[in-house]
Each structure stands twice: as structure tokens, then as C-alpha cells.
Amino acid sequence: MHTASSTPETLVGISTVVEMLQRSRASIYRDIQNKAFPKPLKLGSSSRWKLSEVQSVIERLSQDRPEN
């Protein structure tokens, strides 16, 4: 992931989302259909997400996990 100039409003592609979440493209798009993941912004034929939205999903998942 390119992080040198990443800010919360940086747009990231599906390959970065896959890397950040350690999930497959198919599971991410399935979560979009199930409204469990934000819809992408469409730039031409490309899908992009705000980095802040992806980070919010990670934070939500961290809060939802059971404590040991």
C-alpha cells in the first residue's frame, strides 16, 4: 500500500482494500451487496474507496470481536 502521502481522504483501489482486510475481492463485493461494506466511488470503470471508510470498517470489526 502506498502510504507516503496517505490521508483519510485518500482514495484506494480494490487491491489495497484486499491487502488491508486480508480478504478476497469476491468477499468484499459480497459485503457491498449485503450492505456490510461501503459502496465504492466509481471513477470511470474503476472502483475506489475513501481510506477513512475502510479504516472505519476495520475499527468496527475490532470493536465487534469477542474479548478473551
PyMOL Python script that loads the backbone (N, CA, C, O; Angstrom):
from pymol import cmd

cmd.read_pdbstr("""\
ATOM      1  N   MET A   1       0.854  -1.185   0.000  1.00  0.00           N
ATOM      2  CA  MET A   1       0.000   0.000   0.000  1.00  0.00           C
ATOM      3  C   MET A   1       0.889   1.233   0.000  1.00  0.00           C
ATOM      4  O   MET A   1       1.880   1.283   0.728  1.00  0.00           O
ATOM      5  N   HIS A   2       0.550   2.210  -0.795  1.00  0.00           N
ATOM      6  CA  HIS A   2       1.284   3.462  -0.851  1.00  0.00           C
ATOM      7  C   HIS A   2       0.876   4.316   0.343  1.00  0.00           C
ATOM      8  O   HIS A   2      -0.283   4.714   0.451  1.00  0.00           O
ATOM      9  N   THR A   3       1.818   4.602   1.239  1.00  0.00           N
ATOM     10  CA  THR A   3       1.466   5.333   2.458  1.00  0.00           C
ATOM     11  C   THR A   3       2.199   6.651   2.612  1.00  0.00           C
ATOM     12  O   THR A   3       1.953   7.373   3.578  1.00  0.00           O
ATOM     13  N   ALA A   4       3.084   6.987   1.700  1.00  0.00           N
ATOM     14  CA  ALA A   4       3.901   8.194   1.859  1.00  0.00           C
ATOM     15  C   ALA A   4       3.048   9.446   2.024  1.00  0.00           C
ATOM     16  O   ALA A   4       3.369  10.309   2.840  1.00  0.00           O
ATOM     17  N   SER A   5       1.966   9.554   1.259  1.00  0.00           N
ATOM     18  CA  SER A   5       1.141  10.749   1.362  1.00  0.00           C
ATOM     19  C   SER A   5      -0.315  10.393   1.660  1.00  0.00           C
ATOM     20  O   SER A   5      -1.216  11.150   1.299  1.00  0.00           O
ATOM     21  N   SER A   6      -0.560   9.267   2.305  1.00  0.00           N
ATOM     22  CA  SER A   6      -1.921   8.843   2.606  1.00  0.00           C
ATOM     23  C   SER A   6      -2.548   9.738   3.662  1.00  0.00           C
ATOM     24  O   SER A   6      -1.962  10.007   4.710  1.00  0.00           O
ATOM     25  N   THR A   7      -3.744  10.185   3.356  1.00  0.00           N
ATOM     26  CA  THR A   7      -4.552  10.954   4.284  1.00  0.00           C
ATOM     27  C   THR A   7      -5.915  10.283   4.353  1.00  0.00           C
ATOM     28  O   THR A   7      -6.213   9.433   3.514  1.00  0.00           O
ATOM     29  N   PRO A   8      -6.745  10.633   5.315  1.00  0.00           N
ATOM     30  CA  PRO A   8      -8.055   9.997   5.404  1.00  0.00           C
ATOM     31  C   PRO A   8      -8.903  10.125   4.136  1.00  0.00           C
ATOM     32  O   PRO A   8      -9.786   9.298   3.907  1.00  0.00           O
ATOM     33  N   GLU A   9      -8.658  11.124   3.324  1.00  0.00           N
ATOM     34  CA  GLU A   9      -9.450  11.288   2.100  1.00  0.00           C
ATOM     35  C   GLU A   9      -8.751  10.704   0.876  1.00  0.00           C
ATOM     36  O   GLU A   9      -9.199  10.913  -0.251  1.00  0.00           O
ATOM     37  N   THR A  10      -7.673   9.985   1.088  1.00  0.00           N
ATOM     38  CA  THR A  10      -7.012   9.276   0.001  1.00  0.00           C
ATOM     39  C   THR A  10      -7.956   8.215  -0.531  1.00  0.00           C
ATOM     40  O   THR A  10      -8.644   7.545   0.240  1.00  0.00           O
ATOM     41  N   LEU A  11      -7.991   8.061  -1.843  1.00  0.00           N
ATOM     42  CA  LEU A  11      -8.804   7.018  -2.450  1.00  0.00           C
ATOM     43  C   LEU A  11      -7.927   5.801  -2.706  1.00  0.00           C
ATOM     44  O   LEU A  11      -6.806   5.919  -3.200  1.00  0.00           O
ATOM     45  N   VAL A  12      -8.454   4.631  -2.363  1.00  0.00           N
ATOM     46  CA  VAL A  12      -7.706   3.391  -2.550  1.00  0.00           C
ATOM     47  C   VAL A  12      -8.516   2.435  -3.413  1.00  0.00           C
ATOM     48  O   VAL A  12      -9.746   2.446  -3.392  1.00  0.00           O
ATOM     49  N   GLY A  13      -7.806   1.614  -4.167  1.00  0.00           N
ATOM     50  CA  GLY A  13      -8.443   0.642  -5.046  1.00  0.00           C
ATOM     51  C   GLY A  13      -8.689  -0.686  -4.362  1.00  0.00           C
ATOM     52  O   GLY A  13      -8.332  -0.888  -3.201  1.00  0.00           O
ATOM     53  N   ILE A  14      -9.304  -1.581  -5.105  1.00  0.00           N
ATOM     54  CA  ILE A  14      -9.684  -2.878  -4.556  1.00  0.00           C
ATOM     55  C   ILE A  14      -8.469  -3.670  -4.100  1.00  0.00           C
ATOM     56  O   ILE A  14      -8.554  -4.379  -3.098  1.00  0.00           O
ATOM     57  N   SER A  15      -7.345  -3.578  -4.795  1.00  0.00           N
ATOM     58  CA  SER A  15      -6.170  -4.353  -4.384  1.00  0.00           C
ATOM     59  C   SER A  15      -5.669  -3.890  -3.016  1.00  0.00           C
ATOM     60  O   SER A  15      -5.205  -4.708  -2.222  1.00  0.00           O
ATOM     61  N   THR A  16      -5.758  -2.590  -2.734  1.00  0.00           N
ATOM     62  CA  THR A  16      -5.364  -2.075  -1.421  1.00  0.00           C
ATOM     63  C   THR A  16      -6.354  -2.519  -0.356  1.00  0.00           C
ATOM     64  O   THR A  16      -5.955  -2.873   0.754  1.00  0.00           O
ATOM     65  N   VAL A  17      -7.645  -2.504  -0.685  1.00  0.00           N
ATOM     66  CA  VAL A  17      -8.671  -2.946   0.260  1.00  0.00           C
ATOM     67  C   VAL A  17      -8.470  -4.427   0.587  1.00  0.00           C
ATOM     68  O   VAL A  17      -8.557  -4.830   1.747  1.00  0.00           O
ATOM     69  N   VAL A  18      -8.202  -5.230  -0.440  1.00  0.00           N
ATOM     70  CA  VAL A  18      -7.936  -6.662  -0.246  1.00  0.00           C
ATOM     71  C   VAL A  18      -6.752  -6.851   0.692  1.00  0.00           C
ATOM     72  O   VAL A  18      -6.799  -7.675   1.606  1.00  0.00           O
ATOM     73  N   GLU A  19      -5.695  -6.087   0.464  1.00  0.00           N
ATOM     74  CA  GLU A  19      -4.494  -6.188   1.298  1.00  0.00           C
ATOM     75  C   GLU A  19      -4.772  -5.756   2.736  1.00  0.00           C
ATOM     76  O   GLU A  19      -4.344  -6.422   3.679  1.00  0.00           O
ATOM     77  N   MET A  20      -5.484  -4.651   2.904  1.00  0.00           N
ATOM     78  CA  MET A  20      -5.758  -4.137   4.247  1.00  0.00           C
ATOM     79  C   MET A  20      -6.625  -5.090   5.058  1.00  0.00           C
ATOM     80  O   MET A  20      -6.385  -5.280   6.250  1.00  0.00           O
ATOM     81  N   LEU A  21      -7.630  -5.692   4.426  1.00  0.00           N
ATOM     82  CA  LEU A  21      -8.579  -6.545   5.134  1.00  0.00           C
ATOM     83  C   LEU A  21      -8.188  -8.019   5.110  1.00  0.00           C
ATOM     84  O   LEU A  21      -8.764  -8.832   5.833  1.00  0.00           O
ATOM     85  N   GLN A  22      -7.198  -8.362   4.268  1.00  0.00           N
ATOM     86  CA  GLN A  22      -6.795  -9.765   4.116  1.00  0.00           C
ATOM     87  C   GLN A  22      -7.994 -10.636   3.759  1.00  0.00           C
ATOM     88  O   GLN A  22      -8.204 -11.704   4.334  1.00  0.00           O
ATOM     89  N   ARG A  23      -8.779 -10.149   2.790  1.00  0.00           N
ATOM     90  CA  ARG A  23      -9.966 -10.854   2.309  1.00  0.00           C
ATOM     91  C   ARG A  23      -9.935 -10.859   0.796  1.00  0.00           C
ATOM     92  O   ARG A  23      -9.205 -10.082   0.181  1.00  0.00           O
ATOM     93  N   SER A  24     -10.713 -11.718   0.204  1.00  0.00           N
ATOM     94  CA  SER A  24     -10.752 -11.803  -1.254  1.00  0.00           C
ATOM     95  C   SER A  24     -11.599 -10.674  -1.839  1.00  0.00           C
ATOM     96  O   SER A  24     -12.436 -10.079  -1.160  1.00  0.00           O
ATOM     97  N   ARG A  25     -11.355 -10.405  -3.109  1.00  0.00           N
ATOM     98  CA  ARG A  25     -12.175  -9.419  -3.828  1.00  0.00           C
ATOM     99  C   ARG A  25     -13.646  -9.823  -3.774  1.00  0.00           C
ATOM    100  O   ARG A  25     -14.525  -8.993  -3.541  1.00  0.00           O
ATOM    101  N   ALA A  26     -13.897 -11.112  -3.995  1.00  0.00           N
ATOM    102  CA  ALA A  26     -15.279 -11.600  -4.026  1.00  0.00           C
ATOM    103  C   ALA A  26     -15.984 -11.358  -2.694  1.00  0.00           C
ATOM    104  O   ALA A  26     -17.149 -10.961  -2.675  1.00  0.00           O
ATOM    105  N   SER A  27     -15.293 -11.592  -1.587  1.00  0.00           N
ATOM    106  CA  SER A  27     -15.941 -11.397  -0.280  1.00  0.00           C
ATOM    107  C   SER A  27     -16.221  -9.919  -0.017  1.00  0.00           C
ATOM    108  O   SER A  27     -17.224  -9.579   0.610  1.00  0.00           O
ATOM    109  N   ILE A  28     -15.347  -9.051  -0.486  1.00  0.00           N
ATOM    110  CA  ILE A  28     -15.574  -7.609  -0.314  1.00  0.00           C
ATOM    111  C   ILE A  28     -16.782  -7.171  -1.130  1.00  0.00           C
ATOM    112  O   ILE A  28     -17.642  -6.450  -0.624  1.00  0.00           O
ATOM    113  N   TYR A  29     -16.854  -7.601  -2.395  1.00  0.00           N
ATOM    114  CA  TYR A  29     -18.001  -7.223  -3.217  1.00  0.00           C
ATOM    115  C   TYR A  29     -19.297  -7.862  -2.701  1.00  0.00           C
ATOM    116  O   TYR A  29     -20.370  -7.274  -2.839  1.00  0.00           O
ATOM    117  N   ARG A  30     -19.208  -9.055  -2.111  1.00  0.00           N
ATOM    118  CA  ARG A  30     -20.384  -9.683  -1.498  1.00  0.00           C
ATOM    119  C   ARG A  30     -20.847  -8.847  -0.298  1.00  0.00           C
ATOM    120  O   ARG A  30     -22.048  -8.652  -0.106  1.00  0.00           O
ATOM    121  N   ASP A  31     -19.903  -8.357   0.504  1.00  0.00           N
ATOM    122  CA  ASP A  31     -20.263  -7.498   1.637  1.00  0.00           C
ATOM    123  C   ASP A  31     -20.899  -6.192   1.173  1.00  0.00           C
ATOM    124  O   ASP A  31     -21.779  -5.661   1.851  1.00  0.00           O
ATOM    125  N   ILE A  32     -20.471  -5.671   0.036  1.00  0.00           N
ATOM    126  CA  ILE A  32     -21.102  -4.466  -0.519  1.00  0.00           C
ATOM    127  C   ILE A  32     -22.557  -4.769  -0.853  1.00  0.00           C
ATOM    128  O   ILE A  32     -23.445  -3.977  -0.538  1.00  0.00           O
ATOM    129  N   GLN A  33     -22.804  -5.913  -1.490  1.00  0.00           N
ATOM    130  CA  GLN A  33     -24.179  -6.308  -1.830  1.00  0.00           C
ATOM    131  C   GLN A  33     -25.032  -6.479  -0.580  1.00  0.00           C
ATOM    132  O   GLN A  33     -26.225  -6.177  -0.591  1.00  0.00           O
ATOM    133  N   ASN A  34     -24.418  -6.964   0.500  1.00  0.00           N
ATOM    134  CA  ASN A  34     -25.138  -7.185   1.760  1.00  0.00           C
ATOM    135  C   ASN A  34     -25.158  -5.945   2.652  1.00  0.00           C
ATOM    136  O   ASN A  34     -25.625  -5.995   3.790  1.00  0.00           O
ATOM    137  N   LYS A  35     -24.649  -4.843   2.127  1.00  0.00           N
ATOM    138  CA  LYS A  35     -24.601  -3.558   2.835  1.00  0.00           C
ATOM    139  C   LYS A  35     -23.756  -3.618   4.113  1.00  0.00           C
ATOM    140  O   LYS A  35     -24.011  -2.882   5.065  1.00  0.00           O
ATOM    141  N   ALA A  36     -22.751  -4.497   4.127  1.00  0.00           N
ATOM    142  CA  ALA A  36     -21.842  -4.608   5.263  1.00  0.00           C
ATOM    143  C   ALA A  36     -20.521  -3.897   4.985  1.00  0.00           C
ATOM    144  O   ALA A  36     -19.648  -3.845   5.850  1.00  0.00           O
ATOM    145  N   PHE A  37     -20.375  -3.350   3.781  1.00  0.00           N
ATOM    146  CA  PHE A  37     -19.159  -2.627   3.390  1.00  0.00           C
ATOM    147  C   PHE A  37     -19.595  -1.472   2.504  1.00  0.00           C
ATOM    148  O   PHE A  37     -20.532  -1.623   1.720  1.00  0.00           O
ATOM    149  N   PRO A  38     -18.938  -0.316   2.609  1.00  0.00           N
ATOM    150  CA  PRO A  38     -19.372   0.846   1.827  1.00  0.00           C
ATOM    151  C   PRO A  38     -19.258   0.628   0.324  1.00  0.00           C
ATOM    152  O   PRO A  38     -18.346  -0.045  -0.156  1.00  0.00           O
ATOM    153  N   LYS A  39     -20.198   1.208  -0.401  1.00  0.00           N
ATOM    154  CA  LYS A  39     -20.140   1.170  -1.857  1.00  0.00           C
ATOM    155  C   LYS A  39     -18.932   1.980  -2.330  1.00  0.00           C
ATOM    156  O   LYS A  39     -18.557   2.974  -1.707  1.00  0.00           O
ATOM    157  N   PRO A  40     -18.332   1.546  -3.435  1.00  0.00           N
ATOM    158  CA  PRO A  40     -17.186   2.298  -3.947  1.00  0.00           C
ATOM    159  C   PRO A  40     -17.624   3.554  -4.688  1.00  0.00           C
ATOM    160  O   PRO A  40     -18.762   3.676  -5.139  1.00  0.00           O
ATOM    161  N   LEU A  41     -16.687   4.472  -4.793  1.00  0.00           N
ATOM    162  CA  LEU A  41     -16.853   5.606  -5.694  1.00  0.00           C
ATOM    163  C   LEU A  41     -16.406   5.104  -7.053  1.00  0.00           C
ATOM    164  O   LEU A  41     -15.367   4.451  -7.155  1.00  0.00           O
ATOM    165  N   LYS A  42     -17.162   5.392  -8.092  1.00  0.00           N
ATOM    166  CA  LYS A  42     -16.798   4.919  -9.419  1.00  0.00           C
ATOM    167  C   LYS A  42     -16.089   6.045 -10.168  1.00  0.00           C
ATOM    168  O   LYS A  42     -16.626   7.142 -10.319  1.00  0.00           O
ATOM    169  N   LEU A  43     -14.889   5.759 -10.630  1.00  0.00           N
ATOM    170  CA  LEU A  43     -14.117   6.688 -11.454  1.00  0.00           C
ATOM    171  C   LEU A  43     -13.897   5.994 -12.787  1.00  0.00           C
ATOM    172  O   LEU A  43     -12.964   5.206 -12.943  1.00  0.00           O
ATOM    173  N   GLY A  44     -14.771   6.296 -13.752  1.00  0.00           N
ATOM    174  CA  GLY A  44     -14.754   5.537 -14.989  1.00  0.00           C
ATOM    175  C   GLY A  44     -15.178   4.116 -14.673  1.00  0.00           C
ATOM    176  O   GLY A  44     -16.248   3.890 -14.109  1.00  0.00           O
ATOM    177  N   SER A  45     -14.344   3.167 -15.034  1.00  0.00           N
ATOM    178  CA  SER A  45     -14.658   1.768 -14.724  1.00  0.00           C
ATOM    179  C   SER A  45     -13.963   1.296 -13.449  1.00  0.00           C
ATOM    180  O   SER A  45     -14.079   0.128 -13.077  1.00  0.00           O
ATOM    181  N   SER A  46     -13.246   2.189 -12.783  1.00  0.00           N
ATOM    182  CA  SER A  46     -12.513   1.839 -11.562  1.00  0.00           C
ATOM    183  C   SER A  46     -13.360   2.082 -10.320  1.00  0.00           C
ATOM    184  O   SER A  46     -14.154   3.021 -10.264  1.00  0.00           O
ATOM    185  N   SER A  47     -13.178   1.223  -9.331  1.00  0.00           N
ATOM    186  CA  SER A  47     -13.817   1.390  -8.027  1.00  0.00           C
ATOM    187  C   SER A  47     -12.772   1.878  -7.044  1.00  0.00           C
ATOM    188  O   SER A  47     -11.668   1.338  -6.979  1.00  0.00           O
ATOM    189  N   ARG A  48     -13.123   2.899  -6.282  1.00  0.00           N
ATOM    190  CA  ARG A  48     -12.222   3.449  -5.272  1.00  0.00           C
ATOM    191  C   ARG A  48     -13.013   3.695  -3.999  1.00  0.00           C
ATOM    192  O   ARG A  48     -14.206   3.997  -4.035  1.00  0.00           O
ATOM    193  N   TRP A  49     -12.317   3.558  -2.860  1.00  0.00           N
ATOM    194  CA  TRP A  49     -12.916   3.823  -1.558  1.00  0.00           C
ATOM    195  C   TRP A  49     -12.103   4.888  -0.850  1.00  0.00           C
ATOM    196  O   TRP A  49     -10.890   4.985  -1.036  1.00  0.00           O
ATOM    197  N   LYS A  50     -12.780   5.690  -0.036  1.00  0.00           N
ATOM    198  CA  LYS A  50     -12.059   6.615   0.832  1.00  0.00           C
ATOM    199  C   LYS A  50     -11.326   5.782   1.867  1.00  0.00           C
ATOM    200  O   LYS A  50     -11.908   4.874   2.460  1.00  0.00           O
ATOM    201  N   LEU A  51     -10.067   6.081   2.086  1.00  0.00           N
ATOM    202  CA  LEU A  51      -9.274   5.368   3.077  1.00  0.00           C
ATOM    203  C   LEU A  51      -9.940   5.441   4.439  1.00  0.00           C
ATOM    204  O   LEU A  51      -9.920   4.465   5.189  1.00  0.00           O
ATOM    205  N   SER A  52     -10.528   6.578   4.769  1.00  0.00           N
ATOM    206  CA  SER A  52     -11.191   6.736   6.068  1.00  0.00           C
ATOM    207  C   SER A  52     -12.354   5.765   6.222  1.00  0.00           C
ATOM    208  O   SER A  52     -12.610   5.294   7.331  1.00  0.00           O
ATOM    209  N   GLU A  53     -13.069   5.449   5.134  1.00  0.00           N
ATOM    210  CA  GLU A  53     -14.181   4.494   5.216  1.00  0.00           C
ATOM    211  C   GLU A  53     -13.675   3.079   5.468  1.00  0.00           C
ATOM    212  O   GLU A  53     -14.272   2.330   6.241  1.00  0.00           O
ATOM    213  N   VAL A  54     -12.578   2.717   4.815  1.00  0.00           N
ATOM    214  CA  VAL A  54     -12.002   1.385   5.020  1.00  0.00           C
ATOM    215  C   VAL A  54     -11.484   1.266   6.454  1.00  0.00           C
ATOM    216  O   VAL A  54     -11.671   0.238   7.105  1.00  0.00           O
ATOM    217  N   GLN A  55     -10.838   2.318   6.934  1.00  0.00           N
ATOM    218  CA  GLN A  55     -10.346   2.308   8.314  1.00  0.00           C
ATOM    219  C   GLN A  55     -11.498   2.212   9.311  1.00  0.00           C
ATOM    220  O   GLN A  55     -11.355   1.578  10.357  1.00  0.00           O
ATOM    221  N   SER A  56     -12.631   2.828   9.002  1.00  0.00           N
ATOM    222  CA  SER A  56     -13.812   2.742   9.878  1.00  0.00           C
ATOM    223  C   SER A  56     -14.340   1.310   9.948  1.00  0.00           C
ATOM    224  O   SER A  56     -14.763   0.850  11.008  1.00  0.00           O
ATOM    225  N   VAL A  57     -14.313   0.617   8.823  1.00  0.00           N
ATOM    226  CA  VAL A  57     -14.750  -0.779   8.807  1.00  0.00           C
ATOM    227  C   VAL A  57     -13.824  -1.610   9.686  1.00  0.00           C
ATOM    228  O   VAL A  57     -14.290  -2.438  10.469  1.00  0.00           O
ATOM    229  N   ILE A  58     -12.523  -1.399   9.565  1.00  0.00           N
ATOM    230  CA  ILE A  58     -11.555  -2.131  10.384  1.00  0.00           C
ATOM    231  C   ILE A  58     -11.798  -1.838  11.861  1.00  0.00           C
ATOM    232  O   ILE A  58     -11.761  -2.752  12.685  1.00  0.00           O
ATOM    233  N   GLU A  59     -12.041  -0.593  12.200  1.00  0.00           N
ATOM    234  CA  GLU A  59     -12.310  -0.217  13.594  1.00  0.00           C
ATOM    235  C   GLU A  59     -13.582  -0.894  14.106  1.00  0.00           C
ATOM    236  O   GLU A  59     -13.613  -1.398  15.229  1.00  0.00           O
ATOM    237  N   ARG A  60     -14.619  -0.902  13.290  1.00  0.00           N
ATOM    238  CA  ARG A  60     -15.881  -1.551  13.676  1.00  0.00           C
ATOM    239  C   ARG A  60     -15.665  -3.048  13.906  1.00  0.00           C
ATOM    240  O   ARG A  60     -16.181  -3.604  14.875  1.00  0.00           O
ATOM    241  N   LEU A  61     -14.914  -3.699  13.032  1.00  0.00           N
ATOM    242  CA  LEU A  61     -14.632  -5.125  13.188  1.00  0.00           C
ATOM    243  C   LEU A  61     -13.832  -5.385  14.462  1.00  0.00           C
ATOM    244  O   LEU A  61     -14.041  -6.389  15.142  1.00  0.00           O
ATOM    245  N   SER A  62     -12.918  -4.472  14.777  1.00  0.00           N
ATOM    246  CA  SER A  62     -12.122  -4.625  16.002  1.00  0.00           C
ATOM    247  C   SER A  62     -13.005  -4.518  17.243  1.00  0.00           C
ATOM    248  O   SER A  62     -12.787  -5.230  18.224  1.00  0.00           O
ATOM    249  N   GLN A  63     -13.984  -3.644  17.204  1.00  0.00           N
ATOM    250  CA  GLN A  63     -14.875  -3.454  18.355  1.00  0.00           C
ATOM    251  C   GLN A  63     -15.865  -4.609  18.483  1.00  0.00           C
ATOM    252  O   GLN A  63     -16.311  -4.920  19.587  1.00  0.00           O
ATOM    253  N   ASP A  64     -16.214  -5.249  17.361  1.00  0.00           N
ATOM    254  CA  ASP A  64     -17.207  -6.320  17.367  1.00  0.00           C
ATOM    255  C   ASP A  64     -16.653  -7.673  17.799  1.00  0.00           C
ATOM    256  O   ASP A  64     -17.416  -8.592  18.097  1.00  0.00           O
ATOM    257  N   ARG A  65     -15.335  -7.796  17.833  1.00  0.00           N
ATOM    258  CA  ARG A  65     -14.768  -9.117  18.164  1.00  0.00           C
ATOM    259  C   ARG A  65     -14.915  -9.397  19.655  1.00  0.00           C
ATOM    260  O   ARG A  65     -14.863  -8.488  20.483  1.00  0.00           O
ATOM    261  N   PRO A  66     -15.100 -10.673  19.976  1.00  0.00           N
ATOM    262  CA  PRO A  66     -15.246 -11.029  21.398  1.00  0.00           C
ATOM    263  C   PRO A  66     -13.930 -10.864  22.139  1.00  0.00           C
ATOM    264  O   PRO A  66     -12.856 -11.094  21.583  1.00  0.00           O
ATOM    265  N   GLU A  67     -14.027 -10.466  23.391  1.00  0.00           N
ATOM    266  CA  GLU A  67     -12.841 -10.322  24.225  1.00  0.00           C
ATOM    267  C   GLU A  67     -12.481 -11.675  24.829  1.00  0.00           C
ATOM    268  O   GLU A  67     -13.358 -12.501  25.080  1.00  0.00           O
ATOM    269  N   ASN A  68     -11.218 -11.894  25.055  1.00  0.00           N
ATOM    270  CA  ASN A  68     -10.761 -13.156  25.655  1.00  0.00           C
ATOM    271  C   ASN A  68     -10.688 -13.044  27.147  1.00  0.00           C
ATOM    272  O   ASN A  68     -10.324 -14.008  27.821  1.00  0.00           O
TER     273      ASN A  68
END
""", "prot")
cmd.dss("prot")
cmd.show_as("cartoon", "prot")
cmd.util.cbc("prot")
cmd.orient("prot")
